[in-house]
Amino acid sequence: MAKLKVNAAIVKKNAALCRKRGITIPTFAQMKNPALIPDTVRKALKPAALSDINPVNLFRITWKNDIKTGLYGGVNFFEIPREITGIKARVIGIVGKYFPTGAHKVGAAFGCLVPRMVTGEFDAVSQKAVWPSTGNYCRGGAFDSALLGTTAVAILPEGMSKERFAWLKSIGAEVIATPGTESNVKEIYDKCWEIKKTRKDCVIFNQFEEFGNPTWHYHVTGSALEEVFNAVKGPKSRLAAFTSATGSAGTIAAGDYLKKKFPGMTITASEALQCPTILQNGFGEHRIEGIGDKHIPWVHNVRNTDTVTAIDDEACMRIVRLFNEPEGRKALAGYGVKKEVIEKLGLLGISGVSNMLSAIKTAKFYEFGSDDVVLTVFTDSMDLYGSRLKELEEQLGAYTRENALIDFERRLLGAATDHTKELTYADRKAVHNLKYFTWVEQQGRTSEDLRRLWDPSFWDETFERVSEYDRLIGEFNKEVGR
C-alpha cells in the first residue's frame, strides 16, 4: 500500500483554522479508550451537552459516553432478554443513541474526514465536505464538519424521515434531496458525479468507498464489542456470531476485528428482504432506514462474510410499534418482560430491530445454545423516527392489544431461518464480483483494484494504517498548539 502523502501547506491552513476555533482533534486510540483523554479535555466536557456544536464534543465520538456524568464509563450496551428473542443464545447490542447526533455514524464520518484534514487532502477553509447518505452518515458528517469549522453538503433521498431533513437544516448544512427512498443509492451517486463535474469547491466523502469508514469501526466499534463480551461472558461462554446490516459496510468491519480475536465466530451480513442484493442479487425498495442496498459497497470485505440473512421490513415496522406503543409494551409485560427492559426498547431504531432479528435468525440457523453470545449493533434509537410511528398510525390505525399479541408471536417468537444462507467460498467470490458493475463500470475503479480487494493482506494493511493517522493527528495538534 502506498505511503500517505502529506500536503504541508494545506495542513498548515487547517491547523490555523483549528487554532482559531480552539479545536483539539482526538486520536482513534482515544475514541477507543477514553482513559487516554487528558484532564483538560474532561474538564471542558462537563458543561457541554452531548450534541452541542462545540469542538470539545469530538471527544464524545466513542461508545463509552456516560450521560449521567457527562464523561465516560463502560461501553453502552443492551441485552435483549430471552423472553423477547425466544432463543437460548444471548443477544447483546451496543447502543448508538449516546453518540452526538444520536447515531454511531458520527464516528464513521470522523474516520473519513479527519485523516484527510491531517494529511492536507482536504482544505477545510476553502472546500466543502459532501456527505452522500441515506440518513445518519450525512448527519454525522454535517455534525463533524460543524465542529471542525468546515461547511457540509448533505445528500440524501427525499423519502427519508422528516427528522433527518429538519436537523440537517438546523445545523447549517446545505441539503440536497435526491429521488427515491432508502434503496435509491445510485441516484445519490449520480448527484455526486454532477457535483464533481460542476463544483470544484467540493470534496466527496462517499462512505461506500471511503476506507476511513470501516477503519473507524474495525478499531473503535470492534474493540467496544470485544469489551462487552469480556464483561458479560461466563466460564463457558463463546462469542458465536456478530450480525450487522451491510449498509455502507462500515459497521460490519467490526466483525473483521472480532474474527481476529475469536477465529471461530460467524459474521452475518443482514439486508432487507425487499432488496436481497447478497442473498439473491436482488433489487427493490424497503423501509429499514440506514442500511442501503442494490449494490455491494467497495469497502465491504466480502471474503470475511460467512452468512447472509434477509429481514422483512414489515416485521421491523411491526416490532417498532410493539416496542414503542403503549399497548405493545403492556403485552410485553404480560409475557414476563421486565419493566426496566421495556423502558429501554426505544434504544432500538428500525435498523436496530433489523439487526436484532438477524441475530435471532442466525442463532436459530446454527442452533446456538445457552453458552453462545451473538453480538450486534443498535445503531440509533427511536428518537429519530417519531414521525414514522405517526405515519404507521395514520396508515393502519391505533395499535391494539390484538396487534401486539400477533406481532409478538409471529414476528419475534415466530422468526424462522428462512431467507438465510451460509456463504461458500464460491458464493463470497460471486458477491465480491458484483462490485465490478457499480465500481468499475460506473465509478471509475479498475479491475486490478477489484482483484486487490480480494487479498486478505489488503485489509490488514488498510486497518493497520490507523497508527499512522494517530501519529499525524498528534503532529497536527502540536501545529495547532494544543
N, C-alpha and C positions, 0 to 999 in steps of 0.2 A: 504494500500500500504506500502511495506517495507520501512524502513528508509534508506536514502542514506548512503552507506558505503564509507569511505574516506581512501585511501592508502596514509598515510602521507609521506612515503619515496618517492613515485613516484611524489607526489605533489611538494616536495622539488626539485626534479630533473627538473620538468617542470618549476618551478619558477626560478631556476638558469639559464635555457635556456632563459627565457623571460628577466631576469635581464641583461644577456649578450647582448641581442639584443635590449634592451631599450623598451620593449613591455609593454603597459598597455592594459588590456582587458576591453572592455565596458560591462556594465550590460544590461540585457534585458530592464530595465527601461530607460536607456539612449538611446537605439535604438528606443524605443517607443516615448520618449520625449527628444530630443537633448538639450533642455534648461538645462538639468541636467549635461551636459558635462562641465568640468572645462575649464577655460580660457586658461590654459597652453596647453591643447589639441587643442583648437580652433586656437591658435597661430601657432602651428605646422602644422595644416591642410592647412593653406593658401597657402604655396608654393608647396604643394603636389598635383599632378594631380589625377583625380578621380580613375584611375586604376593602379597607381604606385604600385610596390611591396614595399610598405612602411608600417610598422606596424601601423602607425597612421591611415591608411585607414580602420582599423577595426571600427573606429568611423564613417565611412561613410556607414555602413550597416544599413541603415534607408531609409524610404520612403520620407524623408524631405531634401535631398541634394539640395542645391541651386547652380547650375552650374555657375551662373553669379558671385557669391561672393566667391565660394569655401567653404562656410559654410552651414547654414541651413535656411530654410524658412518653408512654409506650405507644406502639402503633395502634391506631384506631381500627378496631375490628368488631365484627358482629357474627355470632354463631347462630345459624338457623336451626332451631331445635327439631328433633325427630318427630314431634307432634305435627309439624308443618311439612317436613320433607317426606315422611313416611318410609325412610330407609334407615338401615343400620349405620352406615357410614356418617361421619360428621361433615357438615358443610359449613365452611367459615369464609367470610369475605372481608377484605379490608375496605375501609369506608372512605369515600372520596368527598363526602359532604364538608369535611372540616379543612379543606383547602380553601384559599382565597378563590372567589367566584363559585364555590360550592361544588367543584368538579376537579378531578385529577389532571385534566388536560392542561392545566396551567403549568404543570411540570414538563409535559412533552413539548409545549411551546418554548419554555425556557431552554430545553435541550437543543432546540433548533436555532434560537435567536442568539443566545449568549456566546456560543463558540464562534459565530460569525462576527460578533462585535469585537471580541478579544483577538481575533486574527486580522481584523480590518477588511473582511469580505463584505461587510455591511456598514454603510455610513449612516449612523443613527441621526446625524444632523440634517443631511440633505436628501436622504432616501426614506421612503415609506415601506413599512413591513406589511406584506399582503398575506392574509391568513385564509386560505381556501378550506372549507369545512362544512360538515353537516350540522354543526352546532357548537359543541363545547370547546373544540380546539380553537375556533376563531374567537371565542370568548376569552380563553386562556391567553391567546396571542395578543388580543387587544389589552388585556389587563397588564401583561408583562411589558408591552410597549409603553403603556401609560406610566408605569413605574420607572422605566428606563429613559423616559423623556423623548421617545420617538413616536411617529404617527402610524396608526394602524389602519389598514383597509381590510374589512371583513367580507368574505364572500360565502354565502350560504343559500340553500334552496328557499324559495318563497313560502313553501308549505311547512316550514319548521315552526316550533311553538312561538307564540306571541312574546313570551317572557324573554326569549333569546334576542329578538329584534329590539325590544324596549331597552334591555340592559346595554346592548351594544351602542345604541344611540346616546344613552345617558353617560357613557364613558368617553364620548367624543370620537368614536371610530367612524370612519366612512363606511357605509354599509351598502353592499351590492347584493341584491336578491336575484338568484338565477331560477329558471323554470324548474318546476317539479318539487319533489319531496326528498325523503331520506335516500332513495335509490338512485337519484339523478346526479351521480358523481361526474359523468362525462361532461355535463353542462357546466359544471364548476371548472373542469379542466379547460373547456373551450374559452371561458371567460379569462382564465389565466393566460392563455395564449394571446388573447386580444390585448390584455394589459402589457404583456411582454413586448408586443409589436408597437403599441401606441403610447406607452407611458414609461419613459426612461428613468423616471424618479422612483420607480417601484421595484422591490425585490420580492420574489415569490418564495414563501416558506411552505412548501407543499408537504404536509405531514405524511402523505402516502409514499414519498420518495426521499424524505429527509432522514438521514441515519441518526441525527440527534434525537429523534422521536424514540426509536427502540433502545438507543443507548441510555437515555434517561431511565426508561422503565427497567432495563436489564439491571442497572446498578441500584436504583432507588426503590422501585416497586419490588423487584426480585428479592432484595435483602429484607424489605419490610415483611414480605410473605414468609421468608425463612424464619425471621424473628418471631412471628406469630406462631408458626408451627412449633418452634422450640419452646415457646411459652405454654402451649396447651397440651403438648404430647404427653402420653403416659408411657409406662415402661415397654409396652408392646406396640405403640403407635407407629404407623407407616404413612409417609406422605405418598398417597396413592395417585393423585392427579391434580392438575391445575387446569381450570377451564376459563376461557376468555373469548368474548366476541372478537372476530378478526378485525373489523373496523379498519383503522389505518395500519394495523399490525404493529402498533407501538406496545400496547399493554401485553400482548401475547409474548413479547420478548422477555418478559419476566419469567416465563416458563423456561426459556433458554438458560437463564441463571439458575433456576431451581434444578434443572436436569443435570447441571454440572455438580450440584451438591447432592442430589438424590437420583442417581443414574437410572434407576428402575421405574421412575414415575412416568405417568402419561400426560401429554399435553393435548388437550381437546380444544379445537377451534369451533366456535359457535357462530351460526349465521341465521338469518331469518328463513323460515320455510317458504315464505312467499318469494324469496330470491335466493335459491340454493346454489350459489356460484361454485363452491368447492364440491358440494355433495353431488350436484347434477349438471354442472356447467350451466346453471340456470340463470334466469333474469326475472325481473318483476319489481313491484313496489311493496313496501311494508311500512309498519308504524313503530318499529323499535328504534327510536331516535338515537343517533350517535354511533351506529355500527357500520355504516357504509356498505357498499356491495357492488355487484356487477363486474368486478374486476379483482385481480389479485394485486395487492399493494407491492410496490417494488421492494419495500423494506421487510416483507414477511419472509422469515427463514422457514420456508415450507418443508424443507428436509427434516426439520425437527418436530413437525406436527404429526401426532400419532393417530388422532381420531377427529372426526367432524360430526357435530350434531346440528340439526336444523330445528329451530324453535318457531312454533306457530305464533304469529303476532297477536292473534285473537286470545291465546292463552295468557300472554303478557298483559293485555289490556284488562282482561277479566280479573287477573290476580292483583293488578294495581288497584282495582276497585275493592276487591276482597280485603286487601291490606289497609286501605285508607278510608273506606266508607264506614259510618257508624254501625250499620247492620252487619257488615263484613267482620268487623272487629268483635262484635257481640258473638257471632257464630264461632269465631276462632277461640274465644274464651270458653264456649261450650264444648269445644274439642279438647280442652285442657291446656291451651296455650297460655302461659303466664302473662300477667298484666304488663310486667316490665319488658317482656319480649314484644308484645303487641304495640306498645308505645314506641318501639324502635323500628317498626316495619317501614316507616316512611323514609328510612335511610336508603331504601332500595328505589331508585328511579326505574324507568321502563327497561333500560338495558341491564340494570342490576337484577331485575326479576328474570330477564332472559338468561343471564349468567347463572343464576340460581337453578333454573330449570335445566340448563345444560349440565350442571354439576349432578343433579338428581339422575338425569338420563345416563350420564357417564357411570355413576355408581351402580345403577341397575344393569347396565350393559356388561360391566366387568364383574358384577356380583361382589362388590366390595362389602366387607364386614365391619363389625363394630370397632376394630382397631385401625381402620382406614380413615384417613383425613383427605377431603377434597377441598382445595383452596380455590378461591375466585376473587373477583374484584367488584365491589359495588361502586361504580364509577362516579355516580352522582345520586341525588336524592329527589324525592317528590316535590321538594321546594321549587324545582324548575319546571314542574308540569301541572301546576294547579289548573291551568286553562284546559288541559286535556281531560281532567276529571269533569269539569263543567260541560265540555263538549260531549262526553260519553253520557252524561245525564240527559242532555238535550236530545241525543240520538235514541237512547234506549229507555229513558225514564228513570225514576228513582230506583236505587239499589235496594233490593228486599232481602229478607232472611232466606227466602227460597233461592234467590240468585246466589247468595253466599254459600248455601249448602251444596248446590250443584257445582259451583266453581271449585270449592274445596275438594269435593270428591273426584270430580272429573279432571281438573287442571293440575292439581297437586298430587293427591294420592293416586290418581289415575295416570300420571305421567308415565309413559312407556318408553321402550327402546327403539321405537320406530324412528325413521329418518336419522339413524345413527350409523356411521360407517367407520370401521378401523382401516386406516390407510396402509396399503402395502408400499414397498419401495417404489414400485411402478406407478402407483396412484399418486404418490407425492411428486414424483418427477413429472407426471402429466399435469398436475396443478401448477407446479413451477413453470412449465412450458406455456401455460396460459398468459403469463406475464408478457410474452412476446407481442401479443395482439394489442395490448394497451401501450406498453412502454417502448417497444422497438418500432412498431408501425406508426404509433400516434405521438409519442412523447420524446422522440429523439435519442433514445438509448440505442446501444448496439448489441448485436448477437453475442459478441465477445463479453460485453458487460454482463449479459444474462447468464452466460456459462460460468462466469466468475462467481456469481451469487450461489451456485450450487456447491461450491467448495466450502467445507466447514471452516477452513482456515481463514476465509474472508471474514466470517462473522467474529471469530476470535480476535482478529486484528482490529476490526471495527470497534468492538466493545472495549478492547484494551486502550484505545485512544483516549479514554476518559482521563487518564493520568496526565496526558499532555494538555488537555483542556484545563484541568485544575491548576497545572503549573502556569499556564497563560493567564488564567483568572487571577492568580496570586500576583503575577507581574503587572497585570492591568491595575489592580487595586493599589499597588505601590505607585504606579504612574499617576493615579487619581490623588494619591496622598492619604489613603485610608488605611 
